[in-house]
């Protein structure tokens, strides 16, 4: 493997931060392998996203606004990615570790007879091989899997694993030809997306998360949401809160939920089990509010506030809103 290919997952040109994380890291990996970095952007809105990707260390951006990408489930995407990989030659393909990304990766692995590693947080070229670091068992075990095949490797990368860094501008745009016509078995009737609030968790600079200690669903609306709004952030939750049905699962942070890396993470009524820690430990500043001074979350928080969250959080929200008003 020499070149690196990034699959830029998007909806009509709108993408998540993970796309730019992969575009940033691809250039570094390709340089270490002695090759070049590329991206593949498919479906309506591709040209819009391709223009943004020009600011990243990529050699070529393959694109096609083929409407079949939105009309059929996954197979057209795999066709185009396979075509791009064949054009580039032996390469490592980086795919976001999202629901659809994991499905695309599995199918592409079979098409290319490639090795595959899932849910990766670090990629390290090492004497011709590519070593992929992937946490398991809630972060209690860190595995390193080496892709040694001479041709292709497929890696799904956890969002927020890499930093976003723009590089040299001027990537070449190249239309990738539509693969030979064939029928696709599964058409998409309509997309239904469950809303996660005003700001997606993975994109939020501040996350205010609640756990079992809140006692029910109401405090997420009356206690946490006002604080998150005052800070310009988003509301998240522990698995216990999601399992209890207090919040939808798209707000869950942790091993079986989302990974977030906000500048500020405020955990309210969360004990801090390892399963939760793995989803937020890379946050900039971690503040915990808990009535139990011995809760595990205190061990990895920058600040542990011991007390009644139902008194502390409203007062904190008022102070922030007052400070914002004085500065406006």
C-alpha positions as CSV (number, residue, x, y, z in Angstrom):
1,X,0.0,0.0,0.0
2,X,1.3,3.5,-0.9
3,X,-1.6,5.8,-1.6
4,X,-4.4,6.8,0.8
5,X,-8.1,7.3,-0.2
6,X,-10.6,9.1,2.0
7,X,-14.3,8.4,1.5
8,X,-16.1,11.7,2.1
9,X,-19.5,10.8,3.5
10,X,-22.0,13.7,3.1
11,X,-25.6,14.7,2.4
12,X,-25.9,17.2,-0.5
13,X,-22.6,18.7,0.2
14,X,-23.1,18.9,4.0
15,X,-20.6,16.8,6.0
16,X,-19.4,16.2,9.5
17,X,-16.1,17.1,11.0
18,X,-14.8,13.5,10.6
19,X,-14.5,14.1,6.9
20,X,-12.0,16.9,7.4
21,X,-10.2,14.9,10.1
22,X,-9.6,12.1,7.6
23,X,-8.6,14.5,4.9
24,X,-6.0,16.0,7.3
25,X,-4.6,12.7,8.4
26,X,-4.5,11.1,5.0
27,X,-1.7,13.4,3.8
28,X,0.5,12.4,6.8
29,X,-0.1,8.7,6.3
30,X,0.5,8.9,2.6
31,X,3.7,10.8,3.1
32,X,5.0,8.1,5.5
33,X,4.0,5.4,3.0
34,X,5.7,7.3,0.1
35,X,2.5,7.8,-1.8
36,X,-0.3,10.4,-2.3
37,X,-3.6,11.1,-0.6
38,X,-6.9,11.3,-2.5
39,X,-10.6,11.7,-1.6
40,X,-13.8,10.4,-3.2
41,X,-17.0,12.5,-3.1
42,X,-20.2,11.1,-4.5
43,X,-23.7,12.1,-5.1
44,X,-25.6,15.4,-5.3
45,X,-23.6,18.3,-3.7
46,X,-20.3,16.7,-4.4
47,X,-18.8,19.7,-6.1
48,X,-19.6,21.9,-3.1
49,X,-17.8,19.6,-0.7
50,X,-14.9,19.1,-3.1
51,X,-14.2,22.8,-3.1
52,X,-13.8,22.7,0.7
53,X,-11.5,19.7,0.5
54,X,-9.2,21.6,-1.8
55,X,-7.8,23.2,1.3
56,X,-6.5,19.9,2.7
57,X,-3.3,17.9,1.8
58,X,-4.9,15.9,-1.0
59,X,-3.5,15.2,-4.5
60,X,-6.8,14.3,-6.3
61,X,-10.4,14.6,-5.4
62,X,-12.5,12.1,-7.4
63,X,-16.1,13.1,-7.7
64,X,-19.4,12.3,-9.4
65,X,-22.8,13.9,-8.7
66,X,-24.5,10.7,-9.8
67,X,-28.1,10.8,-8.4
68,X,-28.1,7.0,-7.9
69,X,-26.0,7.5,-4.8
70,X,-29.1,8.9,-3.1
71,X,-31.6,6.6,-5.0
72,X,-30.1,3.2,-4.0
73,X,-28.7,1.8,-0.8
74,X,-24.9,1.6,-0.6
75,X,-24.1,-0.4,-3.7
76,X,-23.4,2.6,-6.0
77,X,-21.0,4.0,-3.4
78,X,-19.1,0.7,-3.2
79,X,-18.9,0.6,-7.0
80,X,-17.3,4.1,-7.2
81,X,-14.9,3.5,-4.3
82,X,-13.8,0.3,-5.9
83,X,-13.2,2.1,-9.2
84,X,-11.2,4.8,-7.4
85,X,-9.1,2.2,-5.6
86,X,-8.3,0.4,-8.9
87,X,-7.3,3.7,-10.5
88,X,-5.0,4.7,-7.6
89,X,-3.5,1.2,-7.2
90,X,-2.4,-0.4,-3.9
91,X,-3.9,1.9,-1.3
92,X,-5.3,2.3,2.2
93,X,-9.0,3.4,2.2
94,X,-10.2,5.5,5.2
95,X,-13.9,5.5,5.9
96,X,-15.8,7.2,8.8
97,X,-16.9,4.7,11.4
98,X,-20.5,5.6,11.0
99,X,-23.5,3.3,10.5
100,X,-23.4,3.6,6.8
101,X,-19.6,3.8,6.7
102,X,-19.2,0.4,8.4
103,X,-21.6,-1.2,5.9
104,X,-19.7,0.4,3.0
105,X,-16.4,-0.7,4.4
106,X,-17.4,-4.3,4.8
107,X,-18.6,-4.6,1.2
108,X,-15.6,-2.8,-0.1
109,X,-13.3,-5.2,1.8
110,X,-14.9,-8.1,-0.1
111,X,-14.7,-6.4,-3.5
112,X,-10.9,-5.6,-3.1
113,X,-10.0,-8.8,-1.1
114,X,-8.6,-6.4,1.4
115,X,-7.7,-6.6,5.1
116,X,-9.9,-4.5,7.3
117,X,-9.7,-2.9,10.8
118,X,-12.7,-1.2,12.4
119,X,-13.2,1.6,14.9
120,X,-9.6,2.9,14.7
121,X,-8.3,5.8,16.6
122,X,-4.7,5.9,15.3
123,X,-3.0,4.8,12.1
124,X,0.8,4.3,12.2
125,X,2.8,3.3,9.0
126,X,5.6,1.0,10.1
127,X,8.2,-0.4,7.6
128,X,5.7,-1.0,4.8
129,X,2.9,-2.1,7.1
130,X,0.0,0.0,8.5
131,X,-0.6,-0.5,12.2
132,X,-4.1,0.4,13.3
133,X,-4.8,1.2,17.0
134,X,-8.3,0.3,18.2
135,X,-9.7,0.4,21.7
136,X,-11.8,-2.6,22.9
137,X,-13.8,-3.4,26.0
138,X,-14.6,0.2,26.7
139,X,-11.0,1.2,26.4
140,X,-9.7,-1.3,28.9
141,X,-7.9,-3.1,26.1
142,X,-6.0,-1.4,23.3
143,X,-5.3,-3.5,20.2
144,X,-2.8,-3.0,17.4
145,X,-3.6,-4.7,14.2
146,X,-1.1,-4.6,11.3
147,X,-2.3,-4.5,7.7
148,X,0.5,-6.1,5.7
149,X,-1.2,-6.9,2.4
150,X,0.6,-5.5,-0.7
151,X,-2.6,-4.2,-2.3
152,X,-5.5,-2.8,-0.3
153,X,-6.5,-2.1,3.3
154,X,-9.8,-0.8,4.6
155,X,-10.0,1.1,7.9
156,X,-13.1,2.7,9.6
157,X,-12.0,5.6,11.7
158,X,-13.8,6.8,14.9
159,X,-15.0,10.4,14.6
160,X,-12.9,12.8,16.7
161,X,-9.8,10.6,16.5
162,X,-7.7,13.0,14.5
163,X,-7.1,16.7,14.5
164,X,-8.3,18.9,11.7
165,X,-5.4,20.6,9.9
166,X,-5.6,22.3,6.6
167,X,-2.6,21.9,4.3
168,X,-1.5,23.0,0.9
169,X,-4.4,24.1,-1.4
170,X,-4.9,23.0,-5.0
171,X,-6.0,19.4,-5.1
172,X,-6.9,18.4,-8.6
173,X,-10.6,17.6,-9.2
174,X,-11.2,14.6,-11.4
175,X,-14.6,13.2,-12.6
176,X,-14.7,9.5,-11.9
177,X,-16.6,7.5,-14.5
178,X,-19.8,5.8,-13.6
179,X,-19.2,2.1,-13.2
180,X,-20.7,-0.2,-15.8
181,X,-24.5,-0.2,-15.7
182,X,-26.1,-2.8,-13.5
183,X,-29.2,-3.1,-11.5
184,X,-29.3,-2.3,-7.8
185,X,-31.6,-4.4,-5.6
186,X,-32.5,-1.9,-2.8
187,X,-34.0,1.5,-3.6
188,X,-34.3,4.2,-1.0
189,X,-37.9,5.4,-0.6
190,X,-37.1,8.2,1.9
191,X,-34.6,9.2,4.6
192,X,-35.8,9.6,8.1
193,X,-33.3,11.3,10.4
194,X,-33.9,11.5,14.1
195,X,-33.1,15.0,15.3
196,X,-30.4,15.4,17.9
197,X,-31.1,19.0,18.8
198,X,-29.7,22.3,17.5
199,X,-26.2,21.1,17.3
200,X,-24.8,17.7,16.7
201,X,-22.9,16.2,19.6
202,X,-19.8,15.4,17.6
203,X,-19.6,19.0,16.4
204,X,-20.4,20.8,19.7
205,X,-17.6,22.8,21.4
206,X,-19.4,22.3,24.7
207,X,-21.3,19.2,25.8
208,X,-23.5,19.0,28.9
209,X,-24.2,15.4,29.7
210,X,-26.6,13.8,32.2
211,X,-26.8,10.4,33.8
212,X,-28.7,8.2,36.2
213,X,-28.3,10.8,39.0
214,X,-30.8,13.1,37.3
215,X,-33.6,10.7,38.2
216,X,-35.7,11.0,35.1
217,X,-36.2,12.6,31.7
218,X,-37.4,16.0,32.8
219,X,-34.1,17.4,34.0
220,X,-32.6,17.0,30.5
221,X,-35.0,19.6,29.3
222,X,-35.4,21.9,32.3
223,X,-31.8,21.6,33.8
224,X,-29.3,20.6,31.1
225,X,-30.7,22.2,28.0
226,X,-30.7,25.8,29.3
227,X,-27.1,25.4,30.4
228,X,-26.0,23.9,27.1
229,X,-27.8,26.7,25.3
230,X,-26.1,29.4,27.4
231,X,-22.7,27.8,26.6
232,X,-23.5,27.4,22.9
233,X,-23.3,23.6,23.2
234,X,-25.3,20.4,23.0
235,X,-26.9,17.9,25.5
236,X,-25.6,14.4,25.8
237,X,-26.3,11.4,28.1
238,X,-24.8,8.3,29.6
239,X,-25.9,4.8,28.6
240,X,-27.9,4.5,31.8
241,X,-30.0,7.5,30.9
242,X,-30.6,6.2,27.3
243,X,-31.4,2.7,28.4
244,X,-33.9,4.1,30.9
245,X,-35.7,5.8,27.9
246,X,-35.1,9.3,29.3
247,X,-33.4,10.4,26.1
248,X,-33.0,9.0,22.6
249,X,-30.0,6.8,21.9
250,X,-28.6,9.4,19.5
251,X,-27.6,11.4,22.6
252,X,-25.6,8.5,24.2
253,X,-21.9,9.1,24.8
254,X,-19.6,6.2,25.5
255,X,-18.4,2.8,24.2
256,X,-21.6,1.9,22.5
257,X,-22.6,5.5,21.8
258,X,-20.8,8.5,20.4
259,X,-17.2,9.8,20.9
260,X,-17.0,13.5,21.6
261,X,-14.0,15.9,22.0
262,X,-15.5,19.2,23.1
263,X,-13.4,22.0,24.6
264,X,-15.6,21.8,27.7
265,X,-17.4,18.7,28.9
266,X,-19.8,19.0,31.9
267,X,-21.0,15.7,33.4
268,X,-24.1,16.0,35.6
269,X,-25.1,13.0,37.7
270,X,-22.8,10.6,35.8
271,X,-20.8,8.1,37.9
272,X,-18.1,7.8,35.3
273,X,-18.0,4.1,34.4
274,X,-15.3,3.0,32.0
275,X,-17.9,2.6,29.2
276,X,-18.7,6.3,29.5
277,X,-15.2,7.5,29.9
278,X,-14.1,6.0,26.6
279,X,-16.5,8.3,24.8
280,X,-15.4,11.6,26.3
281,X,-11.9,11.3,27.8
282,X,-10.3,13.3,25.1
283,X,-12.3,16.4,26.0
284,X,-10.4,19.6,26.7
285,X,-11.7,20.4,30.2
286,X,-13.9,18.0,32.1
287,X,-16.1,19.2,34.9
288,X,-18.2,16.8,36.9
289,X,-21.2,17.7,39.2
290,X,-22.1,14.9,41.5
291,X,-23.4,14.5,45.0
292,X,-21.0,11.6,45.6
293,X,-17.4,12.8,46.2
294,X,-16.1,9.2,45.7
295,X,-17.7,8.8,42.2
296,X,-15.3,7.4,39.7
297,X,-15.7,10.3,37.4
298,X,-13.8,12.5,39.9
299,X,-10.6,10.5,39.1
300,X,-10.4,11.8,35.5
301,X,-12.2,15.2,35.8
302,X,-10.3,18.5,35.9
303,X,-12.9,19.8,38.4
304,X,-15.3,17.8,40.6
305,X,-18.1,19.9,42.1
306,X,-19.7,17.9,45.0
307,X,-23.3,18.9,45.7
308,X,-26.9,19.0,44.5
309,X,-27.0,19.4,40.7
310,X,-30.6,20.7,41.0
311,X,-29.2,23.7,42.9
312,X,-25.8,24.1,41.2
313,X,-26.8,23.9,37.5
314,X,-29.5,26.6,37.6
315,X,-27.2,28.9,39.4
316,X,-24.4,28.2,37.0
317,X,-26.8,28.9,34.0
318,X,-27.8,32.2,35.6
319,X,-24.2,33.3,36.1
320,X,-23.3,32.5,32.4
321,X,-26.4,34.2,31.1
322,X,-25.6,37.3,33.2
323,X,-22.0,37.3,32.1
324,X,-23.1,37.1,28.4
325,X,-25.6,39.9,28.9
326,X,-22.9,42.2,30.4
327,X,-20.6,41.5,27.5
328,X,-23.2,42.1,24.8
